[in-house]
């Protein structure tokens, strides 16, 4: 399950459709355009670090 986080107001939310991994163009809470990014889970961050070490 992907989660999104707004950099402006730190509002966290999940998409209605779990298959959707594209962040919305604006925050549904504060309405700031371009402020929403994908929030990586701790597991994904650890995996990324492992990839860096291996290569
Ligand atoms: Zn926001």
mmCIF file of the protein (N, C-alpha, C, O) and its ligand, coordinates in Angstrom:
data_MODEL
# 
_entry.id   MODEL 
# 
loop_
_entity.id 
_entity.type 
_entity.pdbx_number_of_molecules 
1 polymer     1 
2 non-polymer 1 
# 
_entity_poly.entity_id                      1 
_entity_poly.type                           'polypeptide(L)' 
_entity_poly.nstd_linkage                   no 
_entity_poly.nstd_monomer                   no 
_entity_poly.pdbx_seq_one_letter_code       
;(UNK)(UNK)(UNK)(UNK)(UNK)(UNK)(UNK)(UNK)(UNK)(UNK)(UNK)(UNK)(UNK)(UNK)(UNK)(UNK)
(UNK)(UNK)(UNK)(UNK)(UNK)(UNK)(UNK)(UNK)(UNK)(UNK)(UNK)(UNK)(UNK)(UNK)(UNK)(UNK)
(UNK)(UNK)(UNK)(UNK)(UNK)(UNK)(UNK)(UNK)(UNK)(UNK)(UNK)(UNK)(UNK)(UNK)(UNK)(UNK)
(UNK)(UNK)(UNK)(UNK)(UNK)(UNK)(UNK)
;
_entity_poly.pdbx_seq_one_letter_code_can   XXXXXXXXXXXXXXXXXXXXXXXXXXXXXXXXXXXXXXXXXXXXXXXXXXXXXXX 
_entity_poly.pdbx_strand_id                 A 
# 
loop_
_entity_poly_seq.entity_id 
_entity_poly_seq.num 
_entity_poly_seq.mon_id 
_entity_poly_seq.hetero 
1 1  UNK n 
1 2  UNK n 
1 3  UNK n 
1 4  UNK n 
1 5  UNK n 
1 6  UNK n 
1 7  UNK n 
1 8  UNK n 
1 9  UNK n 
1 10 UNK n 
1 11 UNK n 
1 12 UNK n 
1 13 UNK n 
1 14 UNK n 
1 15 UNK n 
1 16 UNK n 
1 17 UNK n 
1 18 UNK n 
1 19 UNK n 
1 20 UNK n 
1 21 UNK n 
1 22 UNK n 
1 23 UNK n 
1 24 UNK n 
1 25 UNK n 
1 26 UNK n 
1 27 UNK n 
1 28 UNK n 
1 29 UNK n 
1 30 UNK n 
1 31 UNK n 
1 32 UNK n 
1 33 UNK n 
1 34 UNK n 
1 35 UNK n 
1 36 UNK n 
1 37 UNK n 
1 38 UNK n 
1 39 UNK n 
1 40 UNK n 
1 41 UNK n 
1 42 UNK n 
1 43 UNK n 
1 44 UNK n 
1 45 UNK n 
1 46 UNK n 
1 47 UNK n 
1 48 UNK n 
1 49 UNK n 
1 50 UNK n 
1 51 UNK n 
1 52 UNK n 
1 53 UNK n 
1 54 UNK n 
1 55 UNK n 
# 
loop_
_struct_asym.id 
_struct_asym.entity_id 
A 1 
B 2 
# 
loop_
_chem_comp.id 
_chem_comp.type 
_chem_comp.mon_nstd_flag 
UNK 'L-peptide linking' . 
ZN  non-polymer         . 
# 
_pdbx_entity_nonpoly.entity_id   2 
_pdbx_entity_nonpoly.name        ? 
_pdbx_entity_nonpoly.comp_id     ZN 
# 
_pdbx_nonpoly_scheme.asym_id         B 
_pdbx_nonpoly_scheme.entity_id       2 
_pdbx_nonpoly_scheme.mon_id          ZN 
_pdbx_nonpoly_scheme.ndb_seq_num     1 
_pdbx_nonpoly_scheme.pdb_seq_num     101 
_pdbx_nonpoly_scheme.auth_seq_num    101 
_pdbx_nonpoly_scheme.pdb_mon_id      ZN 
_pdbx_nonpoly_scheme.auth_mon_id     ZN 
_pdbx_nonpoly_scheme.pdb_strand_id   A 
_pdbx_nonpoly_scheme.pdb_ins_code    . 
# 
loop_
_atom_site.group_PDB 
_atom_site.id 
_atom_site.type_symbol 
_atom_site.label_atom_id 
_atom_site.label_alt_id 
_atom_site.label_comp_id 
_atom_site.label_asym_id 
_atom_site.label_entity_id 
_atom_site.label_seq_id 
_atom_site.pdbx_PDB_ins_code 
_atom_site.Cartn_x 
_atom_site.Cartn_y 
_atom_site.Cartn_z 
_atom_site.occupancy 
_atom_site.B_iso_or_equiv 
_atom_site.pdbx_formal_charge 
_atom_site.auth_seq_id 
_atom_site.auth_comp_id 
_atom_site.auth_asym_id 
_atom_site.auth_atom_id 
_atom_site.pdbx_PDB_model_num 
ATOM   1   N  N  . UNK A 1 1  ? 0.849  -1.207 0.000  1.00 0.00 ? 1   UNK A N  1 
ATOM   2   C  CA . UNK A 1 1  ? 0.000  0.000  0.000  1.00 0.00 ? 1   UNK A CA 1 
ATOM   3   C  C  . UNK A 1 1  ? 0.873  1.242  0.000  1.00 0.00 ? 1   UNK A C  1 
ATOM   4   O  O  . UNK A 1 1  ? 1.681  1.453  0.904  1.00 0.00 ? 1   UNK A O  1 
ATOM   5   N  N  . UNK A 1 2  ? 0.698  2.050  -1.018 1.00 0.00 ? 2   UNK A N  1 
ATOM   6   C  CA . UNK A 1 2  ? 1.447  3.293  -1.098 1.00 0.00 ? 2   UNK A CA 1 
ATOM   7   C  C  . UNK A 1 2  ? 0.737  4.366  -0.269 1.00 0.00 ? 2   UNK A C  1 
ATOM   8   O  O  . UNK A 1 2  ? -0.490 4.383  -0.170 1.00 0.00 ? 2   UNK A O  1 
ATOM   9   N  N  . UNK A 1 3  ? 1.519  5.243  0.313  1.00 0.00 ? 3   UNK A N  1 
ATOM   10  C  CA . UNK A 1 3  ? 0.953  6.362  1.056  1.00 0.00 ? 3   UNK A CA 1 
ATOM   11  C  C  . UNK A 1 3  ? 1.551  7.654  0.523  1.00 0.00 ? 3   UNK A C  1 
ATOM   12  O  O  . UNK A 1 3  ? 2.705  7.702  0.099  1.00 0.00 ? 3   UNK A O  1 
ATOM   13  N  N  . UNK A 1 4  ? 0.745  8.683  0.557  1.00 0.00 ? 4   UNK A N  1 
ATOM   14  C  CA . UNK A 1 4  ? 1.201  9.985  0.095  1.00 0.00 ? 4   UNK A CA 1 
ATOM   15  C  C  . UNK A 1 4  ? 1.331  10.913 1.284  1.00 0.00 ? 4   UNK A C  1 
ATOM   16  O  O  . UNK A 1 4  ? 0.619  10.774 2.278  1.00 0.00 ? 4   UNK A O  1 
ATOM   17  N  N  . UNK A 1 5  ? 2.244  11.856 1.174  1.00 0.00 ? 5   UNK A N  1 
ATOM   18  C  CA . UNK A 1 5  ? 2.419  12.854 2.225  1.00 0.00 ? 5   UNK A CA 1 
ATOM   19  C  C  . UNK A 1 5  ? 2.560  14.224 1.583  1.00 0.00 ? 5   UNK A C  1 
ATOM   20  O  O  . UNK A 1 5  ? 3.255  14.388 0.581  1.00 0.00 ? 5   UNK A O  1 
ATOM   21  N  N  . UNK A 1 6  ? 1.892  15.201 2.175  1.00 0.00 ? 6   UNK A N  1 
ATOM   22  C  CA . UNK A 1 6  ? 1.995  16.582 1.706  1.00 0.00 ? 6   UNK A CA 1 
ATOM   23  C  C  . UNK A 1 6  ? 3.160  17.255 2.424  1.00 0.00 ? 6   UNK A C  1 
ATOM   24  O  O  . UNK A 1 6  ? 3.242  17.239 3.652  1.00 0.00 ? 6   UNK A O  1 
ATOM   25  N  N  . UNK A 1 7  ? 4.066  17.850 1.631  1.00 0.00 ? 7   UNK A N  1 
ATOM   26  C  CA . UNK A 1 7  ? 5.219  18.521 2.236  1.00 0.00 ? 7   UNK A CA 1 
ATOM   27  C  C  . UNK A 1 7  ? 4.839  19.824 2.894  1.00 0.00 ? 7   UNK A C  1 
ATOM   28  O  O  . UNK A 1 7  ? 5.565  20.329 3.751  1.00 0.00 ? 7   UNK A O  1 
ATOM   29  N  N  . UNK A 1 8  ? 3.708  20.372 2.501  1.00 0.00 ? 8   UNK A N  1 
ATOM   30  C  CA . UNK A 1 8  ? 3.282  21.664 3.026  1.00 0.00 ? 8   UNK A CA 1 
ATOM   31  C  C  . UNK A 1 8  ? 2.677  21.515 4.428  1.00 0.00 ? 8   UNK A C  1 
ATOM   32  O  O  . UNK A 1 8  ? 3.086  22.202 5.364  1.00 0.00 ? 8   UNK A O  1 
ATOM   33  N  N  . UNK A 1 9  ? 1.700  20.611 4.560  1.00 0.00 ? 9   UNK A N  1 
ATOM   34  C  CA . UNK A 1 9  ? 0.967  20.500 5.825  1.00 0.00 ? 9   UNK A CA 1 
ATOM   35  C  C  . UNK A 1 9  ? 1.208  19.153 6.517  1.00 0.00 ? 9   UNK A C  1 
ATOM   36  O  O  . UNK A 1 9  ? 0.649  18.901 7.585  1.00 0.00 ? 9   UNK A O  1 
ATOM   37  N  N  . UNK A 1 10 ? 2.035  18.288 5.920  1.00 0.00 ? 10  UNK A N  1 
ATOM   38  C  CA . UNK A 1 10 ? 2.359  16.944 6.424  1.00 0.00 ? 10  UNK A CA 1 
ATOM   39  C  C  . UNK A 1 10 ? 1.136  16.035 6.545  1.00 0.00 ? 10  UNK A C  1 
ATOM   40  O  O  . UNK A 1 10 ? 1.164  15.060 7.297  1.00 0.00 ? 10  UNK A O  1 
ATOM   41  N  N  . UNK A 1 11 ? 0.073  16.341 5.820  1.00 0.00 ? 11  UNK A N  1 
ATOM   42  C  CA . UNK A 1 11 ? -1.102 15.478 5.777  1.00 0.00 ? 11  UNK A CA 1 
ATOM   43  C  C  . UNK A 1 11 ? -0.751 14.176 5.064  1.00 0.00 ? 11  UNK A C  1 
ATOM   44  O  O  . UNK A 1 11 ? -0.221 14.199 3.953  1.00 0.00 ? 11  UNK A O  1 
ATOM   45  N  N  . UNK A 1 12 ? -1.045 13.042 5.698  1.00 0.00 ? 12  UNK A N  1 
ATOM   46  C  CA . UNK A 1 12 ? -0.760 11.734 5.105  1.00 0.00 ? 12  UNK A CA 1 
ATOM   47  C  C  . UNK A 1 12 ? -2.065 11.040 4.739  1.00 0.00 ? 12  UNK A C  1 
ATOM   48  O  O  . UNK A 1 12 ? -3.046 11.110 5.480  1.00 0.00 ? 12  UNK A O  1 
ATOM   49  N  N  . UNK A 1 13 ? -2.068 10.366 3.583  1.00 0.00 ? 13  UNK A N  1 
ATOM   50  C  CA . UNK A 1 13 ? -3.279 9.692  3.131  1.00 0.00 ? 13  UNK A CA 1 
ATOM   51  C  C  . UNK A 1 13 ? -2.912 8.616  2.124  1.00 0.00 ? 13  UNK A C  1 
ATOM   52  O  O  . UNK A 1 13 ? -1.817 8.620  1.560  1.00 0.00 ? 13  UNK A O  1 
ATOM   53  N  N  . UNK A 1 14 ? -3.841 7.695  1.905  1.00 0.00 ? 14  UNK A N  1 
ATOM   54  C  CA . UNK A 1 14 ? -3.676 6.647  0.911  1.00 0.00 ? 14  UNK A CA 1 
ATOM   55  C  C  . UNK A 1 14 ? -4.629 6.906  -0.249 1.00 0.00 ? 14  UNK A C  1 
ATOM   56  O  O  . UNK A 1 14 ? -5.684 7.512  -0.062 1.00 0.00 ? 14  UNK A O  1 
ATOM   57  N  N  . UNK A 1 15 ? -4.265 6.450  -1.448 1.00 0.00 ? 15  UNK A N  1 
ATOM   58  C  CA . UNK A 1 15 ? -5.165 6.633  -2.589 1.00 0.00 ? 15  UNK A CA 1 
ATOM   59  C  C  . UNK A 1 15 ? -6.412 5.774  -2.445 1.00 0.00 ? 15  UNK A C  1 
ATOM   60  O  O  . UNK A 1 15 ? -6.371 4.717  -1.816 1.00 0.00 ? 15  UNK A O  1 
ATOM   61  N  N  . UNK A 1 16 ? -7.515 6.221  -3.023 1.00 0.00 ? 16  UNK A N  1 
ATOM   62  C  CA . UNK A 1 16 ? -8.740 5.419  -3.003 1.00 0.00 ? 16  UNK A CA 1 
ATOM   63  C  C  . UNK A 1 16 ? -8.523 4.106  -3.741 1.00 0.00 ? 16  UNK A C  1 
ATOM   64  O  O  . UNK A 1 16 ? -9.014 3.061  -3.317 1.00 0.00 ? 16  UNK A O  1 
ATOM   65  N  N  . UNK A 1 17 ? -7.795 4.162  -4.831 1.00 0.00 ? 17  UNK A N  1 
ATOM   66  C  CA . UNK A 1 17 ? -7.465 2.974  -5.601 1.00 0.00 ? 17  UNK A CA 1 
ATOM   67  C  C  . UNK A 1 17 ? -6.046 2.535  -5.228 1.00 0.00 ? 17  UNK A C  1 
ATOM   68  O  O  . UNK A 1 17 ? -5.088 3.241  -5.543 1.00 0.00 ? 17  UNK A O  1 
ATOM   69  N  N  . UNK A 1 18 ? -5.892 1.375  -4.557 1.00 0.00 ? 18  UNK A N  1 
ATOM   70  C  CA . UNK A 1 18 ? -4.548 0.942  -4.112 1.00 0.00 ? 18  UNK A CA 1 
ATOM   71  C  C  . UNK A 1 18 ? -3.575 0.732  -5.258 1.00 0.00 ? 18  UNK A C  1 
ATOM   72  O  O  . UNK A 1 18 ? -2.363 0.757  -5.041 1.00 0.00 ? 18  UNK A O  1 
ATOM   73  N  N  . UNK A 1 19 ? -4.072 0.523  -6.478 1.00 0.00 ? 19  UNK A N  1 
ATOM   74  C  CA . UNK A 1 19 ? -3.183 0.338  -7.628 1.00 0.00 ? 19  UNK A CA 1 
ATOM   75  C  C  . UNK A 1 19 ? -2.549 1.647  -8.072 1.00 0.00 ? 19  UNK A C  1 
ATOM   76  O  O  . UNK A 1 19 ? -1.552 1.650  -8.793 1.00 0.00 ? 19  UNK A O  1 
ATOM   77  N  N  . UNK A 1 20 ? -3.115 2.722  -7.653 1.00 0.00 ? 20  UNK A N  1 
ATOM   78  C  CA . UNK A 1 20 ? -2.630 4.032  -8.083 1.00 0.00 ? 20  UNK A CA 1 
ATOM   79  C  C  . UNK A 1 20 ? -1.419 4.452  -7.255 1.00 0.00 ? 20  UNK A C  1 
ATOM   80  O  O  . UNK A 1 20 ? -1.527 4.639  -6.043 1.00 0.00 ? 20  UNK A O  1 
ATOM   81  N  N  . UNK A 1 21 ? -0.268 4.598  -7.907 1.00 0.00 ? 21  UNK A N  1 
ATOM   82  C  CA . UNK A 1 21 ? 0.939  5.009  -7.198 1.00 0.00 ? 21  UNK A CA 1 
ATOM   83  C  C  . UNK A 1 21 ? 1.375  6.419  -7.586 1.00 0.00 ? 21  UNK A C  1 
ATOM   84  O  O  . UNK A 1 21 ? 2.448  6.870  -7.185 1.00 0.00 ? 21  UNK A O  1 
ATOM   85  N  N  . UNK A 1 22 ? 0.563  7.104  -8.352 1.00 0.00 ? 22  UNK A N  1 
ATOM   86  C  CA . UNK A 1 22 ? 0.899  8.470  -8.747 1.00 0.00 ? 22  UNK A CA 1 
ATOM   87  C  C  . UNK A 1 22 ? 0.289  9.446  -7.750 1.00 0.00 ? 22  UNK A C  1 
ATOM   88  O  O  . UNK A 1 22 ? -0.923 9.420  -7.535 1.00 0.00 ? 22  UNK A O  1 
ATOM   89  N  N  . UNK A 1 23 ? 1.088  10.294 -7.143 1.00 0.00 ? 23  UNK A N  1 
ATOM   90  C  CA . UNK A 1 23 ? 0.530  11.262 -6.196 1.00 0.00 ? 23  UNK A CA 1 
ATOM   91  C  C  . UNK A 1 23 ? -0.379 12.249 -6.906 1.00 0.00 ? 23  UNK A C  1 
ATOM   92  O  O  . UNK A 1 23 ? -0.118 12.608 -8.054 1.00 0.00 ? 23  UNK A O  1 
ATOM   93  N  N  . UNK A 1 24 ? -1.439 12.695 -6.250 1.00 0.00 ? 24  UNK A N  1 
ATOM   94  C  CA . UNK A 1 24 ? -2.340 13.678 -6.853 1.00 0.00 ? 24  UNK A CA 1 
ATOM   95  C  C  . UNK A 1 24 ? -1.622 14.999 -7.086 1.00 0.00 ? 24  UNK A C  1 
ATOM   96  O  O  . UNK A 1 24 ? -0.619 15.300 -6.439 1.00 0.00 ? 24  UNK A O  1 
ATOM   97  N  N  . UNK A 1 25 ? -2.144 15.776 -8.011 1.00 0.00 ? 25  UNK A N  1 
ATOM   98  C  CA . UNK A 1 25 ? -1.473 17.021 -8.402 1.00 0.00 ? 25  UNK A CA 1 
ATOM   99  C  C  . UNK A 1 25 ? -1.541 18.069 -7.304 1.00 0.00 ? 25  UNK A C  1 
ATOM   100 O  O  . UNK A 1 25 ? -0.741 19.004 -7.279 1.00 0.00 ? 25  UNK A O  1 
ATOM   101 N  N  . UNK A 1 26 ? -2.502 17.910 -6.393 1.00 0.00 ? 26  UNK A N  1 
ATOM   102 C  CA . UNK A 1 26 ? -2.549 18.849 -5.269 1.00 0.00 ? 26  UNK A CA 1 
ATOM   103 C  C  . UNK A 1 26 ? -3.048 18.149 -4.019 1.00 0.00 ? 26  UNK A C  1 
ATOM   104 O  O  . UNK A 1 26 ? -3.699 17.107 -4.086 1.00 0.00 ? 26  UNK A O  1 
ATOM   105 N  N  . UNK A 1 27 ? -2.729 18.746 -2.877 1.00 0.00 ? 27  UNK A N  1 
ATOM   106 C  CA . UNK A 1 27 ? -3.086 18.152 -1.592 1.00 0.00 ? 27  UNK A CA 1 
ATOM   107 C  C  . UNK A 1 27 ? -4.595 18.272 -1.345 1.00 0.00 ? 27  UNK A C  1 
ATOM   108 O  O  . UNK A 1 27 ? -5.164 19.354 -1.493 1.00 0.00 ? 27  UNK A O  1 
ATOM   109 N  N  . UNK A 1 28 ? -5.247 17.149 -0.964 1.00 0.00 ? 28  UNK A N  1 
ATOM   110 C  CA . UNK A 1 28 ? -6.687 17.210 -0.707 1.00 0.00 ? 28  UNK A CA 1 
ATOM   111 C  C  . UNK A 1 28 ? -7.027 17.960 0.582  1.00 0.00 ? 28  UNK A C  1 
ATOM   112 O  O  . UNK A 1 28 ? -8.188 18.303 0.807  1.00 0.00 ? 28  UNK A O  1 
ATOM   113 N  N  . UNK A 1 29 ? -6.040 18.215 1.417  1.00 0.00 ? 29  UNK A N  1 
ATOM   114 C  CA . UNK A 1 29 ? -6.294 18.868 2.704  1.00 0.00 ? 29  UNK A CA 1 
ATOM   115 C  C  . UNK A 1 29 ? -6.065 20.377 2.627  1.00 0.00 ? 29  UNK A C  1 
ATOM   116 O  O  . UNK A 1 29 ? -6.941 21.166 2.979  1.00 0.00 ? 29  UNK A O  1 
ATOM   117 N  N  . UNK A 1 30 ? -4.873 20.767 2.160  1.00 0.00 ? 30  UNK A N  1 
ATOM   118 C  CA . UNK A 1 30 ? -4.542 22.202 2.132  1.00 0.00 ? 30  UNK A CA 1 
ATOM   119 C  C  . UNK A 1 30 ? -4.618 22.791 0.726  1.00 0.00 ? 30  UNK A C  1 
ATOM   120 O  O  . UNK A 1 30 ? -4.474 24.000 0.546  1.00 0.00 ? 30  UNK A O  1 
ATOM   121 N  N  . UNK A 1 31 ? -4.851 21.904 -0.300 1.00 0.00 ? 31  UNK A N  1 
ATOM   122 C  CA . UNK A 1 31 ? -5.076 22.384 -1.668 1.00 0.00 ? 31  UNK A CA 1 
ATOM   123 C  C  . UNK A 1 31 ? -3.832 22.992 -2.310 1.00 0.00 ? 31  UNK A C  1 
ATOM   124 O  O  . UNK A 1 31 ? -3.947 23.743 -3.279 1.00 0.00 ? 31  UNK A O  1 
ATOM   125 N  N  . UNK A 1 32 ? -2.649 22.681 -1.788 1.00 0.00 ? 32  UNK A N  1 
ATOM   126 C  CA . UNK A 1 32 ? -1.421 23.222 -2.364 1.00 0.00 ? 32  UNK A CA 1 
ATOM   127 C  C  . UNK A 1 32 ? -0.992 22.384 -3.566 1.00 0.00 ? 32  UNK A C  1 
ATOM   128 O  O  . UNK A 1 32 ? -0.774 21.182 -3.416 1.00 0.00 ? 32  UNK A O  1 
ATOM   129 N  N  . UNK A 1 33 ? -0.863 22.975 -4.747 1.00 0.00 ? 33  UNK A N  1 
ATOM   130 C  CA . UNK A 1 33 ? -0.452 22.209 -5.922 1.00 0.00 ? 33  UNK A CA 1 
ATOM   131 C  C  . UNK A 1 33 ? 1.004  21.758 -5.832 1.00 0.00 ? 33  UNK A C  1 
ATOM   132 O  O  . UNK A 1 33 ? 1.865  22.512 -5.377 1.00 0.00 ? 33  UNK A O  1 
ATOM   133 N  N  . UNK A 1 34 ? 1.277  20.530 -6.266 1.00 0.00 ? 34  UNK A N  1 
ATOM   134 C  CA . UNK A 1 34 ? 2.647  20.037 -6.359 1.00 0.00 ? 34  UNK A CA 1 
ATOM   135 C  C  . UNK A 1 34 ? 3.318  19.748 -5.040 1.00 0.00 ? 34  UNK A C  1 
ATOM   136 O  O  . UNK A 1 34 ? 4.541  19.616 -4.995 1.00 0.00 ? 34  UNK A O  1 
ATOM   137 N  N  . UNK A 1 35 ? 2.555  19.645 -3.954 1.00 0.00 ? 35  UNK A N  1 
ATOM   138 C  CA . UNK A 1 35 ? 3.166  19.457 -2.646 1.00 0.00 ? 35  UNK A CA 1 
ATOM   139 C  C  . UNK A 1 35 ? 3.140  18.003 -2.186 1.00 0.00 ? 35  UNK A C  1 
ATOM   140 O  O  . UNK A 1 35 ? 3.722  17.671 -1.153 1.00 0.00 ? 35  UNK A O  1 
ATOM   141 N  N  . UNK A 1 36 ? 2.466  17.131 -2.946 1.00 0.00 ? 36  UNK A N  1 
ATOM   142 C  CA . UNK A 1 36 ? 2.258  15.753 -2.488 1.00 0.00 ? 36  UNK A CA 1 
ATOM   143 C  C  . UNK A 1 36 ? 3.309  14.830 -3.085 1.00 0.00 ? 36  UNK A C  1 
ATOM   144 O  O  . UNK A 1 36 ? 3.510  14.809 -4.299 1.00 0.00 ? 36  UNK A O  1 
ATOM   145 N  N  . UNK A 1 37 ? 3.977  14.068 -2.229 1.00 0.00 ? 37  UNK A N  1 
ATOM   146 C  CA . UNK A 1 37 ? 4.961  13.084 -2.643 1.00 0.00 ? 37  UNK A CA 1 
ATOM   147 C  C  . UNK A 1 37 ? 4.577  11.720 -2.110 1.00 0.00 ? 37  UNK A C  1 
ATOM   148 O  O  . UNK A 1 37 ? 3.780  11.608 -1.179 1.00 0.00 ? 37  UNK A O  1 
ATOM   149 N  N  . UNK A 1 38 ? 5.153  10.671 -2.712 1.00 0.00 ? 38  UNK A N  1 
ATOM   150 C  CA . UNK A 1 38 ? 4.966  9.323  -2.191 1.00 0.00 ? 38  UNK A CA 1 
ATOM   151 C  C  . UNK A 1 38 ? 5.793  9.186  -0.920 1.00 0.00 ? 38  UNK A C  1 
ATOM   152 O  O  . UNK A 1 38 ? 6.975  9.528  -0.891 1.00 0.00 ? 38  UNK A O  1 
ATOM   153 N  N  . UNK A 1 39 ? 5.155  8.680  0.124  1.00 0.00 ? 39  UNK A N  1 
ATOM   154 C  CA . UNK A 1 39 ? 5.857  8.424  1.375  1.00 0.00 ? 39  UNK A CA 1 
ATOM   155 C  C  . UNK A 1 39 ? 6.324  6.977  1.363  1.00 0.00 ? 39  UNK A C  1 
ATOM   156 O  O  . UNK A 1 39 ? 5.506  6.058  1.348  1.00 0.00 ? 39  UNK A O  1 
ATOM   157 N  N  . UNK A 1 40 ? 7.636  6.774  1.368  1.00 0.00 ? 40  UNK A N  1 
ATOM   158 C  CA . UNK A 1 40 ? 8.163  5.416  1.349  1.00 0.00 ? 40  UNK A CA 1 
ATOM   159 C  C  . UNK A 1 40 ? 8.055  4.801  2.726  1.00 0.00 ? 40  UNK A C  1 
ATOM   160 O  O  . UNK A 1 40 ? 8.290  5.462  3.737  1.00 0.00 ? 40  UNK A O  1 
ATOM   161 N  N  . UNK A 1 41 ? 7.693  3.517  2.756  1.00 0.00 ? 41  UNK A N  1 
ATOM   162 C  CA . UNK A 1 41 ? 7.661  2.803  4.025  1.00 0.00 ? 41  UNK A CA 1 
ATOM   163 C  C  . UNK A 1 41 ? 9.079  2.507  4.473  1.00 0.00 ? 41  UNK A C  1 
ATOM   164 O  O  . UNK A 1 41 ? 10.013 2.569  3.674  1.00 0.00 ? 41  UNK A O  1 
ATOM   165 N  N  . UNK A 1 42 ? 9.241  2.187  5.736  1.00 0.00 ? 42  UNK A N  1 
ATOM   166 C  CA . UNK A 1 42 ? 10.565 1.859  6.269  1.00 0.00 ? 42  UNK A CA 1 
ATOM   167 C  C  . UNK A 1 42 ? 11.153 0.660  5.535  1.00 0.00 ? 42  UNK A C  1 
ATOM   168 O  O  . UNK A 1 42 ? 12.355 0.628  5.272  1.00 0.00 ? 42  UNK A O  1 
ATOM   169 N  N  . UNK A 1 43 ? 10.321 -0.326 5.202  1.00 0.00 ? 43  UNK A N  1 
ATOM   170 C  CA . UNK A 1 43 ? 10.807 -1.504 4.485  1.00 0.00 ? 43  UNK A CA 1 
ATOM   171 C  C  . UNK A 1 43 ? 11.410 -1.118 3.146  1.00 0.00 ? 43  UNK A C  1 
ATOM   172 O  O  . UNK A 1 43 ? 12.474 -1.611 2.774  1.00 0.00 ? 43  UNK A O  1 
ATOM   173 N  N  . UNK A 1 44 ? 10.738 -0.244 2.428  1.00 0.00 ? 44  UNK A N  1 
ATOM   174 C  CA . UNK A 1 44 ? 11.246 0.151  1.120  1.00 0.00 ? 44  UNK A CA 1 
ATOM   175 C  C  . UNK A 1 44 ? 12.555 0.910  1.254  1.00 0.00 ? 44  UNK A C  1 
ATOM   176 O  O  . UNK A 1 44 ? 13.450 0.752  0.423  1.00 0.00 ? 44  UNK A O  1 
ATOM   177 N  N  . UNK A 1 45 ? 12.677 1.729  2.284  1.00 0.00 ? 45  UNK A N  1 
ATOM   178 C  CA . UNK A 1 45 ? 13.919 2.470  2.482  1.00 0.00 ? 45  UNK A CA 1 
ATOM   179 C  C  . UNK A 1 45 ? 15.069 1.517  2.759  1.00 0.00 ? 45  UNK A C  1 
ATOM   180 O  O  . UNK A 1 45 ? 16.166 1.695  2.230  1.00 0.00 ? 45  UNK A O  1 
ATOM   181 N  N  . UNK A 1 46 ? 14.824 0.504  3.587  1.00 0.00 ? 46  UNK A N  1 
ATOM   182 C  CA . UNK A 1 46 ? 15.871 -0.481 3.894  1.00 0.00 ? 46  UNK A CA 1 
ATOM   183 C  C  . UNK A 1 46 ? 16.287 -1.210 2.631  1.00 0.00 ? 46  UNK A C  1 
ATOM   184 O  O  . UNK A 1 46 ? 17.476 -1.449 2.419  1.00 0.00 ? 46  UNK A O  1 
ATOM   185 N  N  . UNK A 1 47 ? 15.317 -1.569 1.783  1.00 0.00 ? 47  UNK A N  1 
ATOM   186 C  CA . UNK A 1 47 ? 15.626 -2.255 0.544  1.00 0.00 ? 47  UNK A CA 1 
ATOM   187 C  C  . UNK A 1 47 ? 16.496 -1.381 -0.349 1.00 0.00 ? 47  UNK A C  1 
ATOM   188 O  O  . UNK A 1 47 ? 17.448 -1.867 -0.960 1.00 0.00 ? 47  UNK A O  1 
ATOM   189 N  N  . UNK A 1 48 ? 16.176 -0.105 -0.428 1.00 0.00 ? 48  UNK A N  1 
ATOM   190 C  CA . UNK A 1 48 ? 16.973 0.814  -1.232 1.00 0.00 ? 48  UNK A CA 1 
ATOM   191 C  C  . UNK A 1 48 ? 18.411 0.865  -0.728 1.00 0.00 ? 48  UNK A C  1 
ATOM   192 O  O  . UNK A 1 48 ? 19.344 0.871  -1.532 1.00 0.00 ? 48  UNK A O  1 
ATOM   193 N  N  . UNK A 1 49 ? 18.602 0.902  0.559  1.00 0.00 ? 49  UNK A N  1 
ATOM   194 C  CA . UNK A 1 49 ? 19.945 0.962  1.138  1.00 0.00 ? 49  UNK A CA 1 
ATOM   195 C  C  . UNK A 1 49 ? 20.710 -0.318 0.808  1.00 0.00 ? 49  UNK A C  1 
ATOM   196 O  O  . UNK A 1 49 ? 21.893 -0.268 0.469  1.00 0.00 ? 49  UNK A O  1 
ATOM   197 N  N  . UNK A 1 50 ? 20.027 -1.474 0.910  1.00 0.00 ? 50  UNK A N  1 
ATOM   198 C  CA . UNK A 1 50 ? 20.675 -2.730 0.541  1.00 0.00 ? 50  UNK A CA 1 
ATOM   199 C  C  . UNK A 1 50 ? 21.152 -2.696 -0.911 1.00 0.00 ? 50  UNK A C  1 
ATOM   200 O  O  . UNK A 1 50 ? 22.255 -3.151 -1.217 1.00 0.00 ? 50  UNK A O  1 
ATOM   201 N  N  . UNK A 1 51 ? 20.323 -2.159 -1.799 1.00 0.00 ? 51  UNK A N  1 
ATOM   202 C  CA . UNK A 1 51 ? 20.703 -2.078 -3.206 1.00 0.00 ? 51  UNK A CA 1 
ATOM   203 C  C  . UNK A 1 51 ? 21.957 -1.229 -3.381 1.00 0.00 ? 51  UNK A C  1 
ATOM   204 O  O  . UNK A 1 51 ? 22.831 -1.571 -4.176 1.00 0.00 ? 51  UNK A O  1 
ATOM   205 N  N  . UNK A 1 52 ? 22.049 -0.134 -2.649 1.00 0.00 ? 52  UNK A N  1 
ATOM   206 C  CA . UNK A 1 52 ? 23.204 0.753  -2.759 1.00 0.00 ? 52  UNK A CA 1 
ATOM   207 C  C  . UNK A 1 52 ? 24.469 0.036  -2.288 1.00 0.00 ? 52  UNK A C  1 
ATOM   208 O  O  . UNK A 1 52 ? 25.524 0.169  -2.908 1.00 0.00 ? 52  UNK A O  1 
ATOM   209 N  N  . UNK A 1 53 ? 24.368 -0.718 -1.201 1.00 0.00 ? 53  UNK A N  1 
ATOM   210 C  CA . UNK A 1 53 ? 25.533 -1.423 -0.657 1.00 0.00 ? 53  UNK A CA 1 
ATOM   211 C  C  . UNK A 1 53 ? 26.015 -2.498 -1.630 1.00 0.00 ? 53  UNK A C  1 
ATOM   212 O  O  . UNK A 1 53 ? 27.218 -2.688 -1.809 1.00 0.00 ? 53  UNK A O  1 
ATOM   213 N  N  . UNK A 1 54 ? 25.064 -3.203 -2.261 1.00 0.00 ? 54  UNK A N  1 
ATOM   214 C  CA . UNK A 1 54 ? 25.440 -4.305 -3.135 1.00 0.00 ? 54  UNK A CA 1 
ATOM   215 C  C  . UNK A 1 54 ? 26.110 -3.842 -4.413 1.00 0.00 ? 54  UNK A C  1 
ATOM   216 O  O  . UNK A 1 54 ? 26.916 -4.579 -4.981 1.00 0.00 ? 54  UNK A O  1 
ATOM   217 N  N  . UNK A 1 55 ? 25.805 -2.653 -4.875 1.00 0.00 ? 55  UNK A N  1 
ATOM   218 C  CA . UNK A 1 55 ? 26.313 -2.226 -6.177 1.00 0.00 ? 55  UNK A CA 1 
ATOM   219 C  C  . UNK A 1 55 ? 27.478 -1.256 -6.092 1.00 0.00 ? 55  UNK A C  1 
ATOM   220 O  O  . UNK A 1 55 ? 27.996 -0.822 -7.121 1.00 0.00 ? 55  UNK A O  1 
HETATM 221 ZN ZN . ZN  B 2 .  ? -1.305 19.696 2.339  1.00 0.00 ? 101 ZN  A ZN 1 
# 
